[in-house]
Amino acid sequence: MPETNQPVDTTAAEAYEKHMVPGMFLRWTERVVSLAAPQPGEHVLDVACGTGIGARVSASGVGLAGKIVGLDIDPGVVEVARKVAQEAGIPIEWHCASALKMPFNAAEFDLCLCLQGLQFFPDRVGGFAEIRRVLKPSGRLVASIWGSLEYNKGHYAVVQALERQNVDAAPAKRACSLASADEIRDTATRAGFTSIELRAEDGVSHFASIRSFIDGMTVGSPSTRHAVALLSEDGRERFVKDVSAMLEPYLTHGELAYPMRTFILVARP
C-alpha cells in the first residue's frame, strides 16, 4: 500500500476489537490455533487477519525463533492490529494488501491461518490458490468458516431485522455464504490442495450484553455495518428492537450467549 499522510479511520476496527473479538472470535480462534499447533521456529501468516487475534494467539507457539505475519486489505484494522500487538509486546509483522495478491514469496510459510475470511473473498478459488502458493510444500492451511444462518443465531437475527424493513441483507449474509461442506472441499481441491480435512463444530458466542453485540455488528462488522447504514433513524430503532427481541431467549442476567456453528478446515498442498 502506498505511503500517505492521510490519517486512517480506525472507528470500525476499534469497535470490532472491543466487541467482536471477545464476543465472537476469541474462543473460536483459540480452538483453531490449538488444532493448527504452531511450533517453535515456524513462520505463520494470518490471512484476512482483522485486528490480529489469530496472529496474537499464535505468537506464543512459535517463540522468539519463529515469525508471525498478519495481512488484511483494510488499513483501519491493520492499524489497530499493530497498536494492540505493540501494547501487548508481541512482535508481529503487518501488511495491508489483498489476500488475492499477497506480497510474499512462494513457499514462505509453514502455517497459514484464515479465520472467517475465505467466505468474503471475491474469488474464492483464487484466494485458496494464493494461500497455497505462499505455503511450504510441507505447510498447512487451517481456517474457520461460519456455518449456515440457521445455526448462527446472531447473524440470523440481524438478517431478519434488515429484511423486515426491505433492506438488502446480502452483505450481512456473506459471513455465512460458504456454508456447504461440499463447496468448501471443492474450492480447496480446485485451488490445488490435496489433503483436506473438514469438520463442523458447535459453540457459543458470549457478549457482555445485547448492546455490545449490536454495536459490534453495526459499527465494527465489515459484513453488516454498511447494510445497517441504509436504515433511517427510525429504522435503526426498529432494527435494534427486532434484534433484541429475537436474541432475548439467549440472555442470562443481561449477558448474551447464543449458539454458533463453524467449519474448521485443515488443508495441505
TAQUIZI-V189107 format. One record per run of one state. SS is the DSSP state (2 for helix, 1 for strand, 0 for the rest). FROM is the first residue (numbers start at 1). LEN is the number of residues. If there is no record, write none. Layout:
ss=[SS;SS]
from=[FROM;FROM]
len=[LEN;LEN]
//
This chain:
ss=[0;2;0;1;0;2;0;1;0;2;0;1;0;1;0;2;0;2;1;0;2;0;2;0;2;0;2;0;1;0;2;0;2;0;2;1;0;1;0]
from=[1;11;37;43;48;53;63;67;73;75;89;93;97;109;116;118;121;124;135;147;149;152;153;164;170;177;181;191;195;208;210;221;225;229;233;251;253;255;269]
len=[10;26;6;5;5;10;4;6;2;14;4;4;12;7;2;3;3;11;12;2;3;1;11;6;7;4;10;4;13;2;11;4;4;4;18;2;2;14;1]
//
